[in-house]
């Protein structure tokens, strides 16, 4: 009798666990949606252009988990980070507001373009698991967003596709662009299917009549709950009436950056991940020095480094990404954009001074 009760409890917990809304839903019809000419999909799974192991052969998952549990005392700032109140008024010339990690708002030609919005306290499906956001980074409430003309999602990881944030802004979003396989999550969360457009690498479409959008490759992976790589991951190229912007998702280094630069560059602005890297997973995230090389390969005039500054998802010091990036920068490299969290700025903003983290440490 006790054994039967235990089995029932396990079944109930298991059913609840799989139905928990934060996990979203897997698209069971994905095999029928992927075009036959797309070479990076096989037997229900998506693949990178290059072989991309999660870890080197000499590193065990036990070692990785042990190191993550051990953590790094300097992985989180010891006091609140400085921020600025965003100015989200419409703008004709490109205006960018970075909210920390990979969440930012592009305002171009009076259109609001929101990318990977994550405003929860943790990048986890559960409010009690995962490291908390850095002190001071909860300065913005997503309900304060204006209407969102286009929402971009680069892939379905929790630090890029945040259920709780998306529910708050659901009634503000007019259009959603995401890689193929991600739409099912949105549909399970009550978003109108008609406003969602899924894309594959190399696909282009027109936005607002005169804008052009192209979905391009990245070197990463996807997955929520127990399913991995059943949806695609991507970057995007947004060509407006006056500017060309590279919207980078998560990606390790690879020849795809040079190919994108040769085919679609130059770019007025490249927004590239710079954080959450480690030698134990060298193929799925960029190291800071690689970020500069990527920006040059993309032929970018300006570089905005993101994917840092809000959550501790790796083992490096919280400010190491920008320190290493700025220390490796040389005159003639792409102009390095160094905004405060929440700062709304335009591409002609003067960021010639050292990064704000240097002043932050001096004020201790």
C-alpha positions as a printed NumPy array, in Angstrom:
array([[  0.   ,   0.   ,   0.   ],
       [  2.824,   2.376,   0.904],
       [  4.609,   1.506,  -2.343],
       [  1.427,   2.17 ,  -4.327],
       [  0.982,   5.554,  -2.638],
       [  4.598,   6.419,  -3.391],
       [  4.13 ,   5.539,  -7.076],
       [  0.972,   7.681,  -7.222],
       [  2.757,  10.637,  -5.638],
       [  5.662,  10.297,  -8.063],
       [  3.236,  10.156, -11.006],
       [  1.341,  13.232,  -9.807],
       [  4.565,  15.189,  -9.284],
       [  5.859,  14.031, -12.668],
       [  2.676,  15.098, -14.457],
       [  2.695,  18.481, -12.684],
       [  6.36 ,  18.921, -13.49 ],
       [  5.931,  18.315, -17.222],
       [  2.864,  20.59 , -17.355],
       [  4.557,  23.474, -15.52 ],
       [  3.965,  26.446, -17.874],
       [  7.487,  27.907, -17.717],
       [  8.792,  24.903, -19.64 ],
       [  6.673,  25.74 , -22.668],
       [  5.827,  23.082, -25.237],
       [  7.762,  21.046, -27.772],
       [  6.526,  21.324, -31.349],
       [  5.63 ,  17.727, -32.18 ],
       [  5.144,  18.629, -35.873],
       [  8.574,  20.202, -36.317],
       [  9.728,  17.513, -38.779],
       [  6.914,  18.523, -41.153],
       [  7.74 ,  22.234, -40.893],
       [ 11.477,  22.208, -41.632],
       [ 12.122,  22.715, -45.38 ],
       [ 13.754,  19.753, -47.101],
       [ 16.662,  21.92 , -48.278],
       [ 17.681,  22.806, -44.7  ],
       [ 20.728,  20.626, -44.069],
       [ 21.06 ,  21.115, -40.309],
       [ 18.057,  19.084, -39.193],
       [ 17.985,  15.307, -38.901],
       [ 15.633,  12.901, -37.139],
       [ 13.905,  15.63 , -35.156],
       [ 17.06 ,  17.455, -34.026],
       [ 18.835,  20.616, -35.172],
       [ 22.602,  20.75 , -35.584],
       [ 25.335,  23.356, -35.865],
       [ 27.257,  23.939, -39.067],
       [ 30.379,  22.66 , -37.283],
       [ 30.532,  19.789, -34.783],
       [ 29.913,  21.509, -31.435],
       [ 30.47 ,  19.316, -28.389],
       [ 29.184,  20.772, -25.135],
       [ 32.568,  20.198, -23.5  ],
       [ 36.113,  19.029, -24.333],
       [ 36.679,  15.281, -24.166],
       [ 38.947,  15.576, -21.114],
       [ 36.321,  17.422, -19.035],
       [ 33.632,  15.408, -17.263],
       [ 30.14 ,  16.626, -16.448],
       [ 30.933,  15.857, -12.814],
       [ 33.816,  18.335, -12.963],
       [ 31.599,  20.965, -14.582],
       [ 28.832,  20.578, -12.009],
       [ 31.329,  20.553,  -9.131],
       [ 32.91 ,  23.796, -10.316],
       [ 29.527,  25.436, -10.763],
       [ 28.447,  24.405,  -7.27 ],
       [ 31.736,  25.735,  -5.873],
       [ 31.08 ,  29.027,  -7.682],
       [ 33.105,  32.233,  -7.5  ],
       [ 32.762,  34.811,  -4.747],
       [ 33.575,  37.541,  -7.257],
       [ 30.953,  36.277,  -9.69 ],
       [ 28.411,  38.705,  -8.2  ],
       [ 29.05 ,  42.41 ,  -7.396],
       [ 29.166,  43.247,  -3.689],
       [ 26.742,  46.166,  -3.96 ],
       [ 24.174,  47.684,  -6.303],
       [ 25.276,  48.406,  -9.843],
       [ 24.71 ,  51.916, -11.173],
       [ 21.891,  52.32 , -13.669],
       [ 20.04 ,  55.042, -15.506],
       [ 16.338,  55.535, -16.012],
       [ 15.592,  54.587, -19.641],
       [ 14.334,  57.162, -22.107],
       [ 11.945,  55.159, -24.274],
       [ 10.415,  58.022, -26.233],
       [ 10.21 ,  57.357, -29.987],
       [ 13.326,  58.082, -32.011],
       [ 14.036,  58.613, -35.725],
       [ 17.772,  57.918, -35.498],
       [ 18.684,  54.536, -33.97 ],
       [ 18.46 ,  54.512, -30.18 ],
       [ 19.485,  51.555, -28.031],
       [ 18.646,  50.771, -24.426],
       [ 20.434,  47.863, -22.734],
       [ 18.755,  46.402, -19.634],
       [ 21.473,  43.914, -18.708],
       [ 22.318,  40.439, -19.995],
       [ 20.91 ,  40.082, -23.55 ],
       [ 17.802,  42.246, -23.135],
       [ 17.716,  45.459, -25.148],
       [ 15.343,  47.741, -26.995],
       [ 16.143,  49.119, -30.45 ],
       [ 14.193,  52.192, -31.511],
       [ 14.563,  52.952, -35.204],
       [ 12.297,  55.028, -37.465],
       [  9.85 ,  55.276, -34.536],
       [  9.592,  51.477, -34.344],
       [ 10.234,  49.58 , -31.095],
       [ 12.264,  46.388, -31.491],
       [ 12.678,  44.317, -28.314],
       [ 15.237,  41.516, -28.119],
       [ 15.338,  38.582, -25.652],
       [ 13.579,  40.341, -22.739],
       [ 14.363,  38.712, -19.388],
       [ 13.326,  40.628, -16.273],
       [ 12.806,  37.843, -13.746],
       [ 14.879,  37.605, -10.57 ],
       [ 16.377,  34.317, -11.77 ],
       [ 16.96 ,  32.707, -15.181],
       [ 15.164,  29.584, -14.076],
       [ 11.702,  28.09 , -14.455],
       [ 11.409,  28.191, -10.661],
       [ 11.516,  31.301,  -8.48 ],
       [ 13.533,  29.458,  -5.827],
       [ 16.274,  27.98 ,  -8.044],
       [ 19.234,  29.639,  -9.735],
       [ 21.359,  32.621,  -8.826],
       [ 19.61 ,  35.934,  -8.271],
       [ 20.054,  38.915, -10.566],
       [ 22.815,  41.314,  -9.56 ],
       [ 21.997,  43.96 ,  -6.942],
       [ 20.459,  47.049,  -8.511],
       [ 19.535,  45.43 , -11.834],
       [ 15.807,  45.29 , -11.046],
       [ 15.445,  48.965, -11.99 ],
       [ 12.921,  48.437, -14.801],
       [  9.418,  46.986, -14.832],
       [  8.51 ,  45.418, -18.222],
       [  4.958,  46.752, -17.921],
       [  6.565,  50.161, -18.597],
       [  7.462,  49.2  , -22.155],
       [  5.67 ,  51.034, -24.944],
       [  3.98 ,  48.987, -27.658],
       [  6.468,  46.536, -29.162],
       [  6.373,  46.5  , -32.953],
       [  8.597,  43.418, -33.175],
       [  9.814,  41.034, -30.503],
       [ 12.922,  39.029, -31.425],
       [ 13.836,  35.801, -29.643],
       [ 17.202,  34.248, -30.502],
       [ 16.588,  30.826, -28.899],
       [ 14.593,  29.152, -26.159],
       [ 16.982,  29.11 , -23.178],
       [ 15.599,  30.565, -19.954],
       [ 17.984,  33.531, -20.013],
       [ 16.577,  34.561, -23.418],
       [ 12.983,  33.302, -23.4  ],
       [ 11.417,  34.249, -20.073],
       [  7.842,  33.099, -19.497],
       [  7.074,  35.507, -16.658],
       [  8.347,  38.553, -18.54 ],
       [  6.517,  37.588, -21.718],
       [  3.203,  37.264, -19.914],
       [  3.584,  40.833, -18.655],
       [  4.146,  42.273, -22.142],
       [  1.875,  39.916, -24.114],
       [ -0.709,  42.595, -24.873],
       [  1.967,  45.052, -26.022],
       [  3.561,  42.811, -28.686],
       [  2.421,  43.214, -32.298],
       [  4.796,  40.779, -34.036],
       [  7.162,  38.002, -32.946],
       [ 10.186,  36.746, -34.874],
       [ 11.885,  33.584, -33.646],
       [ 13.791,  30.526, -34.925],
       [ 11.743,  27.576, -36.064],
       [ 10.389,  25.444, -33.234],
       [ 10.13 ,  28.297, -30.716],
       [  6.614,  29.411, -31.684],
       [  5.062,  26.466, -29.84 ],
       [  6.218,  27.971, -26.543],
       [  4.432,  31.227, -27.334],
       [  1.284,  29.433, -28.415],
       [  1.185,  27.456, -25.16 ],
       [  1.423,  30.77 , -23.282],
       [ -1.601,  32.278, -25.008],
       [  0.03 ,  34.369, -27.747],
       [ -1.871,  34.784, -30.984],
       [ -0.419,  32.364, -33.523],
       [ -1.01 ,  34.828, -36.357],
       [  1.582,  37.334, -35.069],
       [  4.422,  34.782, -34.886],
       [  6.894,  34.213, -37.702],
       [  9.413,  31.369, -37.441],
       [ 12.574,  31.485, -39.539],
       [ 15.498,  29.274, -40.539],
       [ 19.069,  30.251, -41.355],
       [ 19.338,  32.05 , -44.686],
       [ 15.666,  33.032, -44.827],
       [ 14.727,  36.678, -45.452],
       [ 11.509,  38.667, -45.249],
       [ 10.296,  42.247, -45.467],
       [  9.321,  44.248, -42.388],
       [  7.289,  47.458, -42.467],
       [  7.429,  47.465, -46.296],
       [ 10.96 ,  48.885, -46.656],
       [ 12.89 ,  46.985, -43.971],
       [ 14.563,  43.643, -44.639],
       [ 15.215,  40.943, -42.064],
       [ 17.484,  37.944, -42.533],
       [ 17.872,  35.009, -40.159],
       [ 21.502,  33.875, -39.9  ],
       [ 23.311,  31.056, -38.148],
       [ 24.944,  30.891, -34.743],
       [ 26.903,  28.152, -32.972],
       [ 24.96 ,  27.153, -29.903],
       [ 22.141,  24.802, -28.833],
       [ 18.585,  24.938, -27.476],
       [ 16.412,  23.243, -24.939],
       [ 14.04 ,  23.559, -21.983],
       [ 13.18 ,  20.778, -19.542],
       [ 14.508,  17.473, -21.001],
       [ 14.362,  18.248, -24.729],
       [ 17.511,  19.526, -26.426],
       [ 17.9  ,  20.907, -29.957],
       [ 14.277,  20.389, -30.982],
       [ 14.11 ,  24.094, -31.859],
       [ 16.626,  26.219, -33.737],
       [ 18.936,  28.978, -32.437],
       [ 19.833,  31.991, -34.568],
       [ 21.098,  35.517, -35.088],
       [ 19.403,  38.181, -37.207],
       [ 20.304,  40.966, -39.606],
       [ 17.998,  43.963, -39.529],
       [ 18.293,  46.35 , -42.464],
       [ 16.233,  49.486, -41.875],
       [ 15.787,  52.517, -44.132],
       [ 19.096,  53.938, -42.962],
       [ 21.061,  51.373, -40.935],
       [ 22.128,  47.76 , -40.84 ],
       [ 22.242,  46.042, -37.442],
       [ 23.53 ,  42.596, -36.49 ],
       [ 21.409,  41.095, -33.702],
       [ 23.577,  38.328, -32.342],
       [ 22.215,  35.487, -30.267],
       [ 24.415,  33.193, -28.219],
       [ 27.244,  31.7  , -30.237],
       [ 30.659,  30.177, -29.965],
       [ 33.332,  31.147, -32.452],
       [ 33.195,  29.777, -35.985],
       [ 33.58 ,  30.631, -39.683],
       [ 29.94 ,  31.713, -39.893],
       [ 30.844,  35.193, -38.615],
       [ 33.262,  35.85 , -41.46 ],
       [ 30.744,  34.452, -43.939],
       [ 27.99 ,  36.716, -42.585],
       [ 30.309,  39.726, -42.741],
       [ 31.297,  38.946, -46.325],
       [ 27.732,  38.372, -47.507],
       [ 25.774,  40.94 , -45.497],
       [ 28.275,  43.435, -44.048],
       [ 29.319,  46.035, -43.269],
       [ 27.145,  46.772, -40.217],
       [ 26.533,  50.055, -38.466],
       [ 26.138,  48.137, -35.212],
       [ 26.883,  44.582, -34.107],
       [ 25.352,  43.4  , -30.829],
       [ 27.398,  40.41 , -29.711],
       [ 27.418,  38.191, -26.643],
       [ 30.322,  38.732, -24.232],
       [ 29.945,  36.692, -21.081],
       [ 29.145,  33.308, -19.495],
       [ 32.181,  31.706, -21.163],
       [ 34.561,  29.085, -19.765],
       [ 37.252,  26.7  , -21.001],
       [ 34.957,  23.85 , -19.946],
       [ 32.444,  24.879, -22.648],
       [ 34.623,  26.675, -25.226],
       [ 32.493,  26.085, -28.328],
       [ 29.124,  27.575, -27.331],
       [ 30.094,  31.045, -26.058],
       [ 32.624,  33.671, -27.115],
       [ 35.603,  34.716, -25.035],
       [ 36.032,  38.512, -24.77 ],
       [ 39.007,  38.617, -27.121],
       [ 37.012,  36.664, -29.692],
       [ 34.213,  39.223, -29.461],
       [ 36.483,  41.872, -30.979],
       [ 37.6  ,  39.502, -33.729],
       [ 33.98 ,  38.673, -34.52 ],
       [ 33.067,  42.371, -34.715],
       [ 35.882,  42.904, -37.202],
       [ 34.893,  39.85 , -39.234],
       [ 31.347,  41.188, -39.377],
       [ 32.762,  44.539, -40.58 ],
       [ 30.968,  46.387, -37.803],
       [ 31.497,  50.085, -37.146],
       [ 30.101,  49.907, -33.595],
       [ 30.128,  47.015, -31.116],
       [ 27.7  ,  46.594, -28.217],
       [ 28.732,  43.677, -25.946],
       [ 25.843,  42.   , -24.134],
       [ 25.132,  38.721, -22.26 ],
       [ 26.756,  40.009, -19.085],
       [ 26.035,  42.478, -16.272],
       [ 22.91 ,  40.941, -14.718],
       [ 23.152,  37.215, -14.001],
       [ 25.939,  34.87 , -12.919],
       [ 25.728,  31.903, -15.278],
       [ 29.439,  31.047, -15.446],
       [ 32.536,  31.119, -13.212],
       [ 34.294,  34.333, -14.256],
       [ 34.238,  37.525, -12.167],
       [ 31.088,  39.533, -12.828],
       [ 33.003,  42.359, -14.573],
       [ 35.681,  40.259, -16.262],
       [ 34.024,  40.225, -19.711],
       [ 34.212,  44.011, -20.135],
       [ 37.619,  44.303, -18.497],
       [ 39.128,  41.759, -20.873],
       [ 37.31 ,  43.227, -23.841],
       [ 38.424,  46.79 , -23.172],
       [ 41.992,  45.72 , -22.378],
       [ 42.237,  43.972, -25.741],
       [ 40.691,  46.854, -27.703],
       [ 43.047,  48.83 , -29.987],
       [ 42.608,  52.056, -31.979],
       [ 41.048,  51.196, -35.314],
       [ 38.906,  48.415, -33.827],
       [ 35.106,  48.808, -33.962],
       [ 33.883,  51.591, -31.69 ],
       [ 33.123,  50.011, -28.316],
       [ 29.748,  51.028, -26.863],
       [ 29.846,  51.074, -23.044],
       [ 26.435,  52.135, -21.727],
       [ 25.232,  51.998, -18.152],
       [ 22.4  ,  49.59 , -17.54 ],
       [ 19.208,  51.341, -18.593],
       [ 21.038,  54.057, -20.52 ],
       [ 19.302,  54.987, -23.773],
       [ 21.917,  56.08 , -26.278],
       [ 22.453,  56.726, -29.971],
       [ 25.326,  55.567, -32.121],
       [ 26.989,  58.984, -32.084],
       [ 27.254,  58.871, -28.258],
       [ 30.798,  59.493, -27.006],
       [ 31.993,  56.371, -25.175],
       [ 35.702,  57.186, -25.381],
       [ 36.152,  57.119, -21.583],
       [ 37.064,  53.882, -19.774],
       [ 34.185,  51.611, -18.879],
       [ 32.033,  52.582, -15.909],
       [ 33.118,  49.484, -13.97 ],
       [ 36.51 ,  51.106, -13.365],
       [ 34.863,  54.066, -11.601],
       [ 32.539,  51.643,  -9.816],
       [ 35.496,  49.898,  -8.17 ],
       [ 37.205,  53.196,  -7.27 ],
       [ 34.176,  54.24 ,  -5.232],
       [ 34.482,  51.371,  -2.772]])
